[in-house]
Amino acid sequence: MVCALGAAVCFGTATVLQAVAARTAGTGEGGEAALLLRALRQWKYIAGLSLDGLGFLFQIVALRSLPIYAVSAALASSLAVTAVVAARLLRVRLNGTEWGAVAVVCAGLAMLALASGPEGRQDGSDTLRYVMLAVAVGMLLLALAGGRLTGRSRSLVLGLGAGFGFGVVEVSVRLIDSLRPAQLLTNPATYALIIGSGAAFMLLTSALTRGAVTTATAGMVIGETLGPAAVGVVWLGDRTREGLTWLAVLGFAVAVAGAMALARFGEAPAEEQPA
């Protein structure tokens, strides 16, 4: 759980940096790939990516020892980190309700830490590996077409797509059972991990720049928690400690609800217009 929380700290801090950089990059023209390239020229976005890389290493270690539902809830709690970082670095003021939501996230994670059992011992089928690859490709196509979406549902679709992409990464880590080059290259989960992470970053960048970010962030939290948690329980054998299933379910729901209450902190602060 320490590694999962370390990943949440890295991802939450990176969100603040990437949101600011994405808004700056969004002033040009072009599709989603061009938007991502412009964002990569911002040092804050690069710093955010570096933290994402460190967080991903923590995430891998956590997924090797904890059930997916515990890790995904911890990652969703990165929004609590984002809120605290935004309050300190960007001088965004948190009201009493939002501080309460941070406390709720912490309480939910404490429940999960008490109730979580060991990582599931099922390896997952080849069918599940190919399903993850298909979902990753679908999210990549959505990312490439994201600039053409219109309407109020655009933010929610982009956010859910980013969440599903990150969810593919979580599940794929568990489906990679060997790091030998020959087996990595023949494992569909390897390609699902690479494609899913790329698609998720493109969708998240687009959501942070061109949509209602609060809605998009809430969609991302839903996408990266519920689906992977269900896959872990149903297909990978994730379980709780004996007699504490109710506490794990409650902790998961509380942590995710608290994170969604902090969804607005996925958005960069609005810049003041000159008089």
QUIWOLIN-V218559 format. One record per backbone hydrogen bond with DSSP energy under -0.5 kcal/mol. CO is the residue of the C=O (numbers start at 1). NH is the residue of the N-H. E is the energy in kcal/mol with one decimal. If there is no record, write none. Layout:
((CO/NH/E) (CO/NH/E))
This chain:
((1/5/-2.5) (2/6/-2.2) (3/7/-2.4) (4/8/-1.9) (5/9/-2.2) (6/10/-2.1) (7/11/-2.9) (8/12/-2.7) (9/13/-2.1) (10/14/-2.3) (11/15/-1.9) (12/16/-1.0) (13/17/-1.5) (14/18/-3.0) (15/19/-2.5) (16/20/-1.7) (17/21/-2.0) (18/22/-3.0) (19/23/-1.9) (20/24/-1.6) (21/25/-2.3) (22/26/-1.2) (24/27/-1.1) (25/28/-1.1) (31/35/-2.0) (32/36/-2.3) (33/37/-2.1) (34/38/-2.3) (35/39/-2.1) (36/40/-1.9) (38/41/-1.1) (39/42/-1.8) (42/46/-2.0) (43/47/-2.7) (44/48/-2.2) (45/49/-2.4) (46/50/-2.3) (47/51/-2.1) (48/52/-2.3) (49/53/-2.5) (50/54/-2.1) (51/55/-2.9) (52/56/-2.4) (53/57/-1.6) (54/58/-2.0) (55/59/-2.5) (56/60/-2.4) (57/61/-2.0) (58/62/-2.4) (59/63/-2.7) (60/64/-1.1) (62/65/-1.5) (62/66/-2.2) (65/119/-0.6) (67/71/-1.7) (68/72/-3.1) (69/73/-1.7) (70/74/-1.9) (71/75/-2.4) (72/76/-2.2) (73/77/-1.3) (75/78/-1.7) (76/79/-1.6) (77/80/-1.5) (77/81/-1.1) (78/82/-2.8) (79/83/-2.3) (80/84/-2.0) (81/85/-3.0) (82/86/-2.8) (83/87/-2.0) (84/88/-1.7) (85/89/-3.4) (85/90/-0.6) (86/90/-1.1) (86/92/-1.9) (91/93/-0.6) (95/99/-2.2) (96/100/-2.0) (97/101/-1.9) (98/102/-1.9) (99/103/-1.9) (100/104/-2.2) (101/105/-2.4) (102/106/-2.0) (103/107/-2.3) (104/108/-2.6) (105/109/-2.3) (106/110/-2.0) (107/111/-2.1) (108/112/-2.1) (109/113/-2.5) (110/114/-1.7) (111/115/-2.0) (112/116/-2.5) (115/241/-2.9) (117/67/-0.6) (118/239/-0.8) (125/129/-1.6) (126/130/-2.3) (127/131/-2.1) (128/132/-2.3) (129/133/-1.8) (130/134/-2.4) (131/135/-2.5) (132/136/-2.3) (133/137/-2.3) (134/138/-2.3) (135/139/-2.3) (136/140/-1.9) (137/141/-2.3) (138/142/-2.0) (139/143/-2.2) (140/144/-2.2) (141/145/-1.6) (143/146/-0.8) (145/148/-1.7) (146/149/-1.2) (151/154/-1.3) (152/155/-0.5) (152/156/-0.5) (153/157/-2.6) (154/158/-2.6) (155/159/-2.5) (156/160/-2.8) (157/161/-2.6) (158/162/-2.4) (159/163/-2.5) (160/164/-2.9) (161/165/-2.3) (162/166/-2.4) (163/167/-2.4) (164/168/-2.4) (165/169/-1.5) (166/170/-2.0) (167/171/-2.3) (168/172/-2.7) (169/173/-2.0) (170/174/-0.9) (171/175/-1.1) (172/176/-0.8) (173/176/-0.7) (175/177/-0.9) (180/183/-0.5) (180/184/-2.7) (181/185/-2.3) (182/186/-0.7) (183/187/-0.5) (184/187/-1.0) (186/188/-0.6) (187/190/-1.4) (187/191/-0.9) (188/192/-2.1) (189/193/-2.3) (190/194/-1.9) (191/195/-2.8) (192/196/-2.6) (193/197/-2.1) (194/198/-1.9) (195/199/-2.7) (196/200/-2.3) (197/201/-2.1) (198/202/-2.0) (199/203/-2.6) (200/204/-2.6) (201/205/-2.4) (202/206/-2.1) (203/207/-2.5) (204/208/-2.5) (205/209/-1.0) (206/210/-2.9) (207/211/-1.0) (211/213/-1.1) (212/216/-2.1) (213/217/-3.1) (214/218/-2.0) (215/219/-2.2) (216/220/-2.3) (217/221/-2.3) (218/222/-2.0) (219/223/-2.6) (220/224/-2.4) (221/225/-0.7) (222/225/-0.8) (222/226/-1.7) (222/227/-0.6) (225/229/-2.0) (226/230/-2.2) (227/231/-2.3) (228/232/-2.5) (229/233/-2.0) (230/234/-2.8) (231/235/-2.4) (231/236/-1.1) (232/236/-0.6) (232/238/-2.7) (236/122/-1.3) (239/117/-1.4) (241/244/-2.4) (244/248/-2.0) (245/249/-2.5) (246/250/-2.3) (247/251/-2.8) (248/252/-2.6) (249/253/-2.4) (250/254/-2.6) (251/255/-2.5) (252/256/-2.3) (253/257/-2.4) (254/258/-2.4) (255/259/-2.0) (256/260/-2.4) (257/261/-1.7) (258/262/-0.6) (259/262/-1.1) (260/263/-1.6) (262/265/-1.9) (263/266/-1.9) (264/267/-1.5))
